[in-house]
Amino acid sequence: MNKRQSGGAAAGTPAAKRGRPFGSGSSSNAAAAASAAAAAAASANAADAIAPPTLLGPSLHVHYAFAETNHKRIVLALQSGLKSELTWALNTLTLMSFKEKDEVRKDAQPLAKIAGLLDALLQVIDDWRDIALPRVLVKTPRVRLLGANSAVTGFGNEYEALNSDNPLPHPSTGPGSSNKEASVLKCANKLRPGVWSFEEDGLFNLDEEGRAEKQLCAVAASNIIRNFSNMPDNEVIMAQHRHCLETIFQCLEDYVTEDEELVTNALETVVNLALLLNLRIFSSSKPSFIKMTEKRAVQALMGMLGSAVKAWHSGAAELIGRLIINPDNEPFLLPFASQIYKRLVDIMSLPPTDSQAAAVGALYNLAEVSVDCRLKLASERWAIDRLLKVIKAPHPVPEICRKAATILESLVLEPQNKPLLLVYENAFAEMLFGDPRYSDIFARILYELTSRPSNKVASACGIWGM
């Protein structure tokens, strides 16, 4: 800076400001500005040549070699539970997993290259899940297993002496305890009335600030897991990770009391993995952490489909449509078919939004999987009317209208559905002559509906295709 100032003073003119056009001053000023610009360009080129190629990029980009050199530290920081280390690891992983919409990250780090990362992130969420529910909402006390074989944690042998009102036995005390020990426990209760009245008391209970920090860490971890699920290299790993799926469906199951952002991240994650997801993993031989079952997973999904948060309807409907594609998932979804159809038909009555499009897409996949699905959907009240409404509106996405028309075509292929669909013969005829984009589909519908009558009602009412 001193050299530039001295040079400018010797020339008698100040250096040109950045962005000022060279021809804006006199000839001497222009010459001085040109020389200063040349010097600045030379210094910039020299700086670029000196700068190492491994420097980190802008604020939202992490160098591709960063994870390879720091992956052990990241996992250890997540496992440590220390606030500063945990914050650093979560911030680092957020930057590593961040990507814009439809952006292809060539430097994305797959989970397979960072051993133990997914389990460490899930542990952050599980730590919050252990303390997430307020005590007033806990109906039955839980057996505390933390520190069962250690006396230094505060949850070891001293736990029973201070909490003998707990009806559930603690692992450290068995059926062989003596009457003397029981009397000691009673005396301890009398001496400390109400001091240790909580179910999980000890020296390490968190205050409200600590609970809020744990909640923020869990939300950040769920956001990272959601980002990782967007990367194709991670889909197979995460879809076959039982602990990951159990944690996700448990968050969906407790959507009423859980943090909304955490539930949203969990829903988006499982939607990304749905095409590779097999619900039989919950009954496989893989180690289980939460004892989630296939039925509980589907019930959690049904709860999301009927929740009060409209933003979740789209994800839940899309998830159902993707799960049903896998034949192994049919035995677990079909028992809830009547509830699914009813709710999806209700969602179709909403204005044209993502939820309506997801409902039509789910019904499109459901109608393709089995005859039972087509029969139940045709007999569902308002189903045909609202499918026609989606086409007549029409929906802003033409593909959604075509799917709705294709659903009607699949329904008419079943002979048992023809008496139900003959009522809408005039509406089908209007669509045939009204909208040329879908006239081919409605022509096939009318042909199947009336050309081959299966009973007297069809032969009397059908006039198209005779």
C-alpha positions in Angstrom: 0.0 0.0 0.0 2.9 2.4 0.8 4.5 1.7 -2.5 1.3 2.4 -4.4 0.8 5.6 -2.5 4.4 6.8 -3.1 4.1 5.9 -6.8 0.9 7.8 -7.1 2.4 10.9 -5.4 5.4 10.8 -7.7 3.2 10.7 -10.7 1.2 13.6 -9.4 -2.2 11.9 -9.9 -4.1 9.6 -7.6 -4.6 5.9 -8.6 -7.8 5.3 -10.6 -10.7 3.8 -8.5 -11.9 0.4 -9.3 -14.6 0.4 -11.9 -13.9 3.9 -13.2 -13.6 4.0 -17.0 -10.2 4.9 -18.2 -11.4 7.6 -20.6 -13.2 9.6 -17.9 -10.3 11.9 -17.0 -7.6 13.8 -18.9 -4.9 12.2 -21.0 -2.4 12.2 -18.1 -4.9 10.7 -15.8 -5.8 8.1 -18.3 -2.1 7.1 -18.8 -1.7 6.9 -15.0 -4.8 4.8 -14.7 -3.7 2.4 -17.4 -0.3 1.9 -15.8 -1.9 1.3 -12.4 -4.4 -1.2 -14.0 -1.5 -3.1 -15.6 0.4 -3.3 -12.3 -2.7 -4.6 -10.5 -3.3 -7.3 -13.1 0.3 -8.4 -12.9 0.1 -8.6 -9.1 -3.1 -10.6 -9.3 -1.6 -13.1 -11.7 1.4 -13.5 -9.5 -0.9 -14.1 -6.5 -2.9 -16.8 -8.4 0.4 -18.5 -9.3 1.5 -18.5 -5.7 -1.8 -19.7 -4.2 -2.0 -23.4 -3.5 -4.6 -25.4 -5.5 -6.0 -27.1 -2.4 -7.5 -24.0 -0.8 -11.1 -24.3 0.3 -13.6 -22.7 -2.0 -16.5 -20.2 -1.2 -18.6 -20.5 2.0 -20.9 -23.1 0.6 -18.3 -25.4 -1.0 -15.9 -27.7 0.7 -12.8 -29.1 -1.0 -13.1 -32.7 -2.2 -10.1 -33.8 -0.1 -11.4 -32.3 3.1 -13.5 -35.3 4.1 -10.7 -37.8 3.3 -8.3 -36.0 5.6 -10.8 -35.2 8.4 -13.4 -38.0 8.3 -12.1 -39.6 11.5 -12.2 -36.3 13.4 -15.8 -35.7 12.1 -17.0 -39.0 13.4 -15.2 -38.7 16.7 -16.6 -35.2 17.2 -20.1 -36.5 16.7 -19.6 -39.3 19.1 -18.0 -37.1 21.8 -21.1 -35.3 22.7 -19.1 -32.1 23.5 -21.0 -29.0 22.4 -18.1 -27.3 20.6 -17.0 -30.5 18.7 -20.6 -31.4 17.9 -21.3 -28.0 16.5 -18.2 -28.0 14.4 -19.0 -31.5 13.0 -22.6 -30.6 12.2 -21.6 -27.3 10.5 -19.0 -29.1 8.4 -21.3 -31.9 7.3 -24.0 -29.4 6.4 -21.6 -27.7 4.1 -20.3 -31.0 2.7 -23.9 -32.2 2.0 -25.4 -29.0 0.7 -26.5 -28.7 -2.9 -28.8 -26.5 -4.8 -31.9 -27.9 -6.5 -31.1 -30.1 -9.5 -27.4 -29.5 -8.9 -25.0 -32.4 -9.6 -22.3 -32.5 -7.0 -19.2 -34.3 -8.5 -17.3 -33.8 -5.2 -20.1 -35.3 -3.1 -18.8 -37.7 -0.4 -20.6 -41.0 -0.3 -21.3 -42.5 3.2 -19.3 -45.6 2.4 -16.1 -43.6 2.4 -16.7 -42.3 5.9 -17.0 -45.2 8.2 -19.4 -44.8 11.1 -20.7 -41.4 10.0 -24.4 -42.5 9.5 -24.5 -44.2 12.9 -22.9 -41.2 14.6 -25.5 -38.9 13.1 -28.3 -41.2 14.1 -27.0 -41.3 17.7 -27.4 -37.5 17.8 -31.0 -37.9 16.9 -31.5 -40.8 19.3 -30.0 -38.7 22.2 -32.7 -36.1 21.6 -35.4 -38.7 21.2 -34.6 -40.1 24.6 -35.5 -36.8 26.2 -37.9 -35.4 23.6 -41.3 -36.2 25.3 -42.3 -34.1 28.2 -42.8 -36.1 31.4 -46.5 -35.3 31.5 -47.0 -37.2 28.2 -45.1 -40.3 29.3 -47.7 -42.8 30.3 -45.5 -45.6 31.6 -42.0 -45.3 33.1 -39.1 -46.8 31.2 -36.3 -49.0 32.5 -33.1 -46.9 32.5 -30.3 -49.0 31.1 -27.6 -46.3 31.0 -24.9 -47.0 33.5 -26.5 -50.2 34.8 -23.1 -51.7 35.4 -21.3 -48.6 36.5 -21.7 -46.5 39.7 -20.0 -43.3 38.4 -22.7 -42.2 36.0 -25.4 -41.5 38.5 -27.6 -44.2 37.1 -25.9 -47.2 38.6 -26.6 -48.9 41.9 -27.7 -45.7 43.6 -30.6 -45.3 41.2 -32.9 -47.8 43.0 -32.1 -46.4 46.4 -33.4 -43.0 45.4 -36.3 -44.1 43.2 -37.9 -47.1 44.7 -41.4 -45.9 43.7 -40.6 -47.0 40.2 -42.9 -50.1 39.6 -40.4 -51.5 37.0 -37.4 -53.4 38.3 -34.0 -52.0 37.6 -31.5 -54.3 36.0 -29.1 -53.9 38.9 -31.6 -55.4 41.4 -32.8 -58.9 40.9 -35.4 -61.1 42.6 -32.9 -62.2 45.1 -32.6 -58.9 47.0 -33.1 -59.2 50.7 -35.7 -57.7 52.9 -33.0 -55.6 54.5 -32.4 -53.9 51.2 -36.1 -53.3 50.8 -36.3 -51.6 54.2 -33.3 -49.4 53.3 -35.1 -48.3 50.1 -38.2 -47.4 52.1 -36.2 -45.4 54.6 -34.4 -43.6 51.7 -37.8 -42.6 50.4 -39.0 -41.2 53.7 -35.8 -39.2 54.1 -36.0 -37.7 50.7 -39.6 -37.0 49.9 -40.1 -35.4 46.5 -36.4 -34.6 46.0 -35.8 -37.4 43.4 -39.4 -37.7 42.2 -38.7 -37.8 38.5 -38.3 -41.0 36.5 -34.8 -40.3 35.2 -33.2 -38.1 37.7 -29.5 -37.7 38.4 -26.7 -35.2 38.1 -26.9 -35.1 34.3 -30.4 -33.9 33.8 -30.7 -31.1 31.2 -32.4 -27.8 31.8 -34.6 -26.1 29.2 -31.5 -24.5 27.5 -29.8 -27.9 27.3 -32.9 -29.5 25.8 -33.2 -26.8 23.2 -29.6 -27.3 22.2 -30.1 -31.0 21.9 -33.2 -30.4 19.8 -31.2 -28.1 17.4 -28.5 -30.7 17.1 -31.0 -33.4 16.2 -32.7 -31.2 13.6 -29.3 -30.4 12.1 -28.4 -34.1 12.0 -31.7 -34.9 10.3 -31.0 -32.2 7.7 -27.6 -33.7 6.9 -29.1 -37.2 6.6 -31.8 -35.7 4.2 -29.0 -34.1 2.2 -27.1 -37.3 2.0 -30.2 -39.2 0.8 -30.3 -36.9 -2.3 -26.9 -38.3 -3.4 -27.3 -41.4 -5.6 -24.2 -43.0 -4.1 -25.9 -43.1 -0.7 -29.3 -44.4 -1.5 -28.5 -48.1 -1.4 -26.5 -47.8 1.8 -29.3 -45.8 3.6 -32.2 -48.0 2.3 -30.5 -51.1 3.7 -29.6 -49.5 7.1 -32.1 -50.7 9.6 -31.2 -48.2 12.3 -31.6 -45.3 9.9 -35.1 -46.5 8.8 -36.2 -47.2 12.4 -35.2 -43.7 13.5 -36.9 -42.1 10.5 -40.2 -44.0 11.0 -40.1 -43.4 14.8 -39.9 -39.7 14.1 -42.9 -40.0 11.7 -44.8 -42.0 14.3 -44.4 -39.2 16.9 -45.3 -36.4 14.5 -47.8 -35.0 17.0 -45.2 -34.2 19.7 -42.0 -34.1 17.7 -40.3 -31.0 16.2 -42.0 -30.3 12.8 -38.7 -29.6 11.0 -37.3 -32.9 12.2 -40.4 -34.7 11.0 -40.2 -33.0 7.6 -36.6 -33.9 7.2 -37.4 -37.5 8.1 -40.3 -37.6 5.6 -38.2 -36.2 2.8 -35.4 -38.7 3.5 -37.7 -41.7 3.4 -39.3 -40.4 0.2 -35.9 -40.2 -1.5 -35.2 -43.8 -0.4 -38.7 -45.2 -1.1 -37.9 -46.9 -4.5 -35.2 -49.0 -2.8 -37.1 -49.5 0.5 -38.3 -53.0 1.5 -40.4 -53.0 4.7 -39.4 -56.5 5.4 -36.1 -55.1 6.7 -37.9 -54.5 10.1 -38.3 -58.3 10.5 -34.8 -59.2 9.1 -31.9 -60.5 11.1 -30.1 -57.2 11.1 -29.6 -55.7 14.5 -32.5 -53.6 15.7 -32.3 -50.5 17.9 -36.0 -49.4 18.3 -38.0 -52.6 17.5 -39.9 -51.0 14.7 -42.3 -53.4 12.8 -43.8 -53.2 9.3 -47.3 -52.6 10.7 -46.1 -49.7 12.9 -44.2 -48.2 9.9 -47.4 -48.2 7.8 -49.5 -46.8 10.6 -47.0 -44.0 11.1 -47.3 -43.3 7.4 -51.1 -43.3 7.6 -50.8 -40.8 10.5 -48.8 -38.5 8.3 -51.3 -38.8 5.5 -54.1 -37.6 7.9 -52.1 -35.0 9.8 -53.1 -31.4 10.2 -49.9 -30.2 8.4 -50.8 -29.9 4.7 -47.2 -29.9 3.7 -46.8 -33.5 4.9 -49.7 -34.8 2.7 -47.7 -34.6 -0.5 -44.7 -36.5 0.9 -46.9 -39.2 2.5 -48.9 -39.7 -0.6 -45.8 -39.8 -2.8 -44.2 -42.3 -0.3 -47.2 -44.6 -0.6 -47.1 -44.5 -4.4 -43.4 -45.4 -4.4 -43.6 -48.1 -1.8 -46.4 -50.0 -3.5 -44.2 -50.5 -6.6 -42.2 -53.1 -4.7 -44.2 -56.3 -4.6 -42.7 -57.2 -1.2 -44.5 -54.2 0.4 -48.0 -55.1 -0.8 -48.8 -57.4 2.1 -48.2 -54.5 4.5 -50.0 -51.8 2.6 -53.0 -53.6 1.2 -54.6 -54.1 4.7 -54.8 -50.4 4.9 -56.1 -50.0 1.4 -59.6 -48.7 2.3 -58.1 -46.0 4.5 -55.5 -45.1 1.9 -58.1 -44.7 -0.9 -60.4 -42.6 1.3 -57.7 -40.2 2.3 -56.2 -39.9 -1.2 -59.6 -39.2 -2.6 -60.1 -36.5 0.0 -56.8 -34.9 -0.9 -57.8 -34.8 -4.6 -60.6 -32.4 -3.6 -58.0 -29.8 -2.7 -57.0 -27.1 -5.2 -54.4 -28.0 -7.7 -51.2 -28.3 -5.6 -48.4 -30.7 -5.0 -50.6 -32.7 -2.6 -53.2 -33.3 -5.3 -50.6 -34.3 -7.8 -49.0 -36.7 -5.3 -52.5 -38.2 -4.5 -53.1 -38.8 -8.2 -49.7 -40.4 -8.7 -50.2 -42.7 -5.7 -53.6 -43.8 -7.0 -52.1 -44.4 -10.4 -49.5 -46.8 -8.9 -52.1 -48.4 -6.6 -54.4 -49.1 -9.6 -51.6 -50.9 -11.4 -50.6 -53.3 -8.8 -53.6 -55.6 -8.2 -57.2 -56.2 -9.1 -58.3 -55.7 -5.5 -57.0 -52.1 -5.6 -59.0 -51.3 -8.7 -62.2 -52.8 -7.3 -61.9 -50.9 -4.0 -61.0 -47.6 -5.7 -64.0 -47.8 -8.1 -66.4 -48.4 -5.2 -64.9 -45.5 -3.2 -67.3 -42.6 -3.0 -66.4 -39.5 -5.0 -63.4 -41.2 -6.5 -64.6 -41.0 -10.1 -66.0 -37.5 -9.7 -62.8 -36.1 -8.4 -60.6 -37.9 -11.0 -62.8 -36.2 -13.7 -62.5 -32.9 -11.9 -58.7 -33.1 -12.0 -58.9 -33.5 -15.8 -61.6 -30.8 -16.3 -60.0 -28.2 -14.1 -57.4 -29.0 -15.5 -54.3 -29.5 -13.4 -51.4 -27.3 -14.4 -49.2 -30.3 -15.1 -50.6 -32.2 -18.1 -49.0 -35.5 -17.0 -51.2 -35.5 -13.9 -54.3 -35.2 -16.0 -53.1 -38.1 -18.2 -52.5 -40.2 -15.1 -56.0 -39.4 -13.8 -57.5 -40.5 -17.2 -55.3 -43.7 -17.2 -56.7 -44.5 -13.7 -60.2 -44.4 -15.1 -59.1 -46.6 -18.0 -57.6 -49.2 -15.7 -60.8 -49.2 -13.6 -63.1 -49.9 -16.6 -61.0 -53.0 -17.6 -62.5 -54.8 -14.6 -66.0 -56.3 -15.5 -67.2 -55.7 -11.9 -66.6 -52.0 -12.2 -68.7 -51.5 -15.4 -72.0 -50.9 -13.6 -70.4 -48.3 -11.5 -68.8 -46.5 -14.4 -71.8 -46.6 -16.8 -73.3 -43.8 -14.7 -70.5 -41.5 -16.0 -71.0 -42.4 -19.7 -72.1 -38.9 -20.7 -69.2 -37.3 -18.8 -66.8 -39.6 -20.6 -68.4 -38.7 -24.0 -67.9 -35.0 -23.2 -64.3 -35.5 -22.4 -63.9 -37.5 -25.6 -65.1 -34.6 -27.8 -64.0 -31.8 -25.5 -60.2 -32.3 -24.9 -58.2 -33.7 -27.8 -55.2 -34.4 -25.6 -57.0 -37.2 -23.8 -59.5 -38.2 -26.4 -57.7 -41.5 -27.2 -57.9 -42.6 -23.5 -61.6 -41.8 -23.2 -62.3 -43.5 -26.6 -60.8 -46.7 -25.2 -62.8 -46.2 -22.0 -66.1 -45.9 -23.9 -65.2 -48.8 -26.1 -64.4 -51.1 -23.1 -67.5 -49.9 -21.3 -70.1 -50.5 -24.0 -68.8 -52.7 -26.8 -68.7 -55.9 -24.8 -71.6 -55.8 -22.4 -71.4 -58.3 -19.6 -74.9 -58.0 -18.4 -78.3 -56.7 -19.4 -77.8 -53.3 -17.7 -74.7 -52.7 -19.8 -76.5 -53.7 -23.0 -79.4 -51.4 -22.2 -77.5 -48.4 -21.2 -74.4 -48.6 -23.4 -74.6 -46.9 -26.8 -70.9 -46.1 -27.6 -69.1 -48.6 -29.6 -72.1 -50.8 -30.5 
